[in-house]
Amino acid sequence: MKILIIVLLLAIIIALFSGLFFLIKDESQSKRTVNALSWRVGLQVALIVALIVAYFTGALRPHDIYPTRAPAAVDATTVDADGRTINQQQ
């Protein structure tokens, strides 16, 4: 699922820059700019749907900025629910 999200992001960037290229190079009657930007909008909708599906299936998990637990490598230090460090005596 993560690879699909990365592929969609790359496709959106490619469609965006191809739309810019067609906007600069083509004549005013060309529909290639509109087509490239329409593809971009469709890919963005697909990306949002993929993110929602990945979240609800558990493929992507959000995380907090402030973890509630200390890393496993640090034995003598813990972090409380407010994100403050508590040193423990050993």
C-alpha positions, 0 to 999 in steps of 0.5 A: 500500500505504501508503494502505491501511495509513493507511485501516486505522488510521483504520478501527480508530480509528473502530471503537474509538470507536464501540464506546466510544460504544455501550458508554456509550449502549446498554442492556445487551442490545445487541450493537452494542458487541460488533460494533464491537469485533469489527470492530476486531479483524478490522481489526487482523488485516488491518493486520498482514497488510498490514504483513507483505505490504508488508514482503516485497514491498518496499513498506515498508522498515525503517530504522536509527536510526543511519544508516551514511552521512552525508547527501549534502549533507554532503561533509566528514563521514562516519559510520562503522559505529558511528554516530560522525562522522569529519571528513575533511581536504580 
